[in-house]
Amino acid sequence: MKLGQAKKAAMEHLDTLYWKKKDLSEKLKETQSSGVNFDRVELSKELSAIESEYEQTKGVMEKLSLMDANIQNAEAARQQSEAIAEYAETMMKILELFRRIAKGDQVPPADEKKLMEYDPKMYMLAKNMALMNQNAEKEKHDSLWEDEGTEEERMEPAEVAANTEVGNPMAEATTSSDSVGQSDGTSSSAAST
């Protein structure tokens, strides 16, 4: 089960339990005013079981929310580190391109244009340095940007978190609450009536 689905299921289960709890509390208040003890004891046991299941489900929901936040934060940090690494790689290419032009080497026109677009003053400085190095031996270089392919589409951190597989965390909450209900002498069918 994906995290988004698990959170939705837990929220729906919490909502159902809330309304059951509210209905039983109202019935318990009605029986207190009528003075019937048998129904009151049964309703109290049933209410106790539902409150226990509600608290367990609430705990699962809190864990799922924390997991969701952690996954989103990790994905955002990963994307930021990728962007920083990409920027650092571009800066290294710009500096290498500056060095090559300043040395008087021949570079592709597209690369020269990238340096000019990045910083026109830096480009002019490199060209002026190249004039001073006219007599030096020149090398011909391939483009530094040829290896760049198309960028892959990045997913939003919330989308990554929602699509993360988490198993079935609701199974744990419902299994333990069923055993609580049976130990109190009530069954899951009694809780639904």
C-alpha positions as CSV (number, residue, x, y, z in Angstrom):
1,M,0.0,0.0,0.0
2,K,1.3,3.4,-0.9
3,L,1.7,6.1,1.8
4,G,-0.9,8.3,0.3
5,Q,-3.4,5.5,0.3
6,A,-2.5,4.4,3.8
7,K,-3.0,8.0,5.1
8,K,-6.4,8.2,3.4
9,A,-7.5,4.8,4.8
10,A,-6.3,5.8,8.3
11,M,-8.2,9.1,8.1
12,E,-11.4,7.4,6.9
13,H,-11.1,4.8,9.7
14,L,-10.5,7.6,12.3
15,D,-13.6,9.4,11.0
16,T,-15.7,6.2,11.3
17,L,-14.5,5.6,14.8
18,Y,-15.1,9.2,15.8
19,W,-18.8,8.9,14.8
20,K,-19.2,5.5,16.5
21,K,-17.6,7.0,19.6
22,K,-20.0,10.0,19.5
23,D,-23.1,7.8,19.0
24,L,-22.2,5.5,21.8
25,S,-21.5,8.4,24.1
26,E,-24.9,9.8,23.4
27,K,-26.6,6.4,23.9
28,L,-24.7,6.1,27.2
29,K,-26.0,9.5,28.4
30,E,-29.5,8.5,27.4
31,T,-29.3,5.2,29.4
32,Q,-27.9,7.1,32.4
33,S,-31.0,9.2,32.4
34,S,-33.3,6.2,32.0
35,G,-31.6,4.2,34.8
36,V,-31.1,0.9,32.8
37,N,-27.8,-0.7,34.1
38,F,-27.4,-3.6,31.7
39,D,-27.3,-1.5,28.5
40,R,-25.1,1.0,30.3
41,V,-22.4,-1.6,31.1
42,E,-22.5,-3.1,27.6
43,L,-22.3,0.4,26.0
44,S,-19.4,1.3,28.4
45,K,-17.5,-1.8,27.3
46,E,-18.2,-1.1,23.6
47,L,-17.2,2.6,24.0
48,S,-14.0,1.6,25.7
49,A,-13.1,-0.8,22.9
50,I,-13.8,1.8,20.3
51,E,-11.8,4.5,22.2
52,S,-8.9,2.0,22.4
53,E,-9.1,1.4,18.6
54,Y,-9.4,5.1,18.0
55,E,-6.2,5.8,19.9
56,Q,-4.3,3.0,18.1
57,T,-5.5,4.3,14.7
58,K,-4.6,7.8,15.8
59,G,-1.1,6.6,16.7
60,V,-0.8,4.9,13.2
61,M,-1.9,8.1,11.6
62,E,0.7,10.2,13.5
63,K,3.4,7.7,12.4
64,L,2.2,7.9,8.8
65,S,2.2,11.7,8.9
66,L,5.7,11.7,10.4
67,M,6.9,9.3,7.7
68,D,5.3,11.5,5.0
69,A,7.0,14.6,6.3
70,N,10.4,12.8,6.6
71,I,10.1,11.4,3.0
72,Q,9.2,14.9,1.7
73,N,12.1,16.5,3.5
74,A,14.5,13.8,2.3
75,E,13.3,14.3,-1.3
76,A,13.6,18.1,-1.1
77,A,17.1,17.8,0.3
78,R,18.1,15.3,-2.5
79,Q,16.7,17.7,-5.2
80,Q,18.6,20.6,-3.6
81,S,21.8,18.7,-3.5
82,E,21.4,17.7,-7.1
83,A,20.8,21.3,-8.1
84,I,23.8,22.5,-6.1
85,A,26.0,19.7,-7.7
86,E,24.6,20.7,-11.2
87,Y,25.5,24.4,-10.5
88,A,29.0,23.5,-9.3
89,E,29.5,21.4,-12.4
90,T,28.4,24.4,-14.6
91,M,30.7,26.7,-12.7
92,M,33.7,24.3,-13.2
93,K,32.9,24.2,-16.9
94,I,32.7,28.0,-17.1
95,L,36.1,28.4,-15.3
96,E,37.7,25.7,-17.6
97,L,36.2,27.5,-20.6
98,F,37.6,30.8,-19.4
99,R,41.0,29.2,-18.9
100,R,41.0,27.7,-22.4
101,I,40.0,31.0,-24.1
102,A,42.5,33.0,-22.1
103,K,45.2,30.6,-23.1
104,G,44.3,31.2,-26.7
105,D,43.0,27.8,-27.4
106,Q,40.3,27.2,-30.0
107,V,36.9,26.4,-28.4
108,P,33.5,25.8,-30.1
109,P,31.4,29.0,-30.8
110,A,28.6,27.6,-28.7
111,D,30.9,27.4,-25.7
112,E,32.1,30.9,-26.2
113,K,28.5,32.1,-26.3
114,K,27.8,30.4,-23.0
115,L,30.7,32.2,-21.4
116,M,29.5,35.5,-22.9
117,E,26.0,34.9,-21.7
118,Y,27.2,34.0,-18.2
119,D,29.4,37.0,-17.7
120,P,30.3,39.4,-20.6
121,K,33.1,41.0,-18.5
122,M,34.7,37.6,-17.9
123,Y,34.4,36.8,-21.6
124,M,36.1,40.0,-22.6
125,L,38.9,39.4,-20.0
126,A,39.5,35.9,-21.5
127,K,39.6,37.3,-25.0
128,N,42.1,40.1,-23.9
129,M,44.2,37.4,-22.2
130,A,44.1,35.4,-25.4
131,L,45.5,38.4,-27.4
132,M,48.5,38.4,-25.0
133,N,49.0,34.7,-25.6
134,Q,48.9,34.9,-29.4
135,N,52.3,33.4,-29.8
136,A,51.5,30.4,-27.6
137,E,50.7,27.0,-29.0
138,K,46.9,26.6,-29.5
139,E,44.9,23.5,-28.9
140,K,41.5,22.7,-30.3
141,H,38.9,21.6,-27.7
142,D,35.5,19.9,-27.9
143,S,32.5,21.4,-26.3
144,L,32.3,21.1,-22.5
145,W,28.4,20.9,-22.8
146,E,28.1,18.1,-25.4
147,D,27.5,15.4,-22.8
148,E,24.4,17.0,-21.5
149,G,21.2,15.2,-22.4
150,T,17.6,16.1,-21.7
151,E,16.7,16.8,-18.1
152,E,14.6,14.2,-16.5
153,E,11.3,15.4,-15.0
154,R,11.5,15.9,-11.3
155,M,8.7,14.9,-9.0
156,E,7.5,17.1,-6.1
157,P,8.5,15.8,-2.7
158,A,4.8,15.4,-1.7
159,E,4.3,13.2,-4.8
160,V,7.3,11.1,-3.9
161,A,6.1,10.7,-0.4
162,A,2.5,9.8,-1.5
163,N,3.9,7.1,-3.8
164,T,6.2,5.4,-1.3
165,E,5.3,1.8,-0.4
166,V,4.6,1.3,3.3
167,G,2.8,-2.0,3.5
168,N,-0.5,-2.0,5.4
169,P,-0.1,-0.1,8.6
170,M,-3.8,-0.2,9.2
171,A,-3.7,-4.0,9.6
172,E,-1.7,-3.7,12.8
173,A,-4.2,-1.3,14.3
174,T,-7.3,-3.3,13.4
175,T,-5.7,-6.6,14.5
176,S,-4.8,-5.4,17.9
177,S,-8.2,-3.6,18.3
178,D,-10.0,-6.9,17.4
179,S,-8.2,-8.7,20.1
180,V,-9.1,-5.9,22.6
181,G,-12.7,-6.2,21.7
182,Q,-12.7,-10.0,22.1
183,S,-11.0,-9.9,25.5
184,D,-13.7,-7.4,26.8
185,G,-16.4,-9.9,25.8
186,T,-17.6,-7.9,22.9
187,S,-17.2,-8.8,19.3
188,S,-16.7,-6.7,16.2
189,S,-20.3,-7.4,15.2
190,A,-21.5,-6.0,18.6
191,A,-19.5,-2.9,17.9
192,S,-21.3,-2.3,14.6
193,T,-24.8,-2.5,16.1
